[in-house]
């Protein structure tokens, strides 16, 4: 991964379209802050109590990676515009599903007639199947993290779990910012490989 973080967009796009996952991850990570802001603008506080910005960001990444060979390079900035468009689609889909669910909830309340208005008390619990899937994914994530070297785990924990910028990650790990960026990129790739080995995907 040496030099990956600093490679030009054009060279990374060429490699990505040839099936290079590492190139895709480097490109995607460059735009995570913009993607987070874009998604956050779409999701109201009420929606974010049900689905997080990180969830939509993950859906955006998965879709982009699955369709990266279809990306048409139209010059500098076109990759950013492409993934922001995907983020818009994913966020709008969440808003649409949430709105439809809210409408159905209101309709159910109306049909109750004179019964007590219990519809306003929304359960925060997931269905048993959703809870089981979430628990399994959490366990797989922990296993993949535990398979990484300690410095990789720490870089991902600080950057992804705590949401710290790379400048602060570098300070906490006693590294230069450039060294932290390289470490973070390598850690992402190793985590991806470890997770895929566990899931068989």
Secondary structure, 3 states (H helix, E strand, C coil): CCCHHHCCHHHHHHHHHCCCHHHHHHHHHHCHHHHHHHHHHHCCHHHHCCCCHHHHHHHHHHHHHHCHHHCCCCCCCHHHHHHHHHHHHHHHHHHHHHHHHHHHHHHHHHHCCCCCCCCCCCCCCCCHHHHHHHHHHHHHHHHHHHCCCHHHHHHHHHHHHCCCCHHHHHHHHCCCHHHHHHHHHHHHHHHHHHHHHHHCC
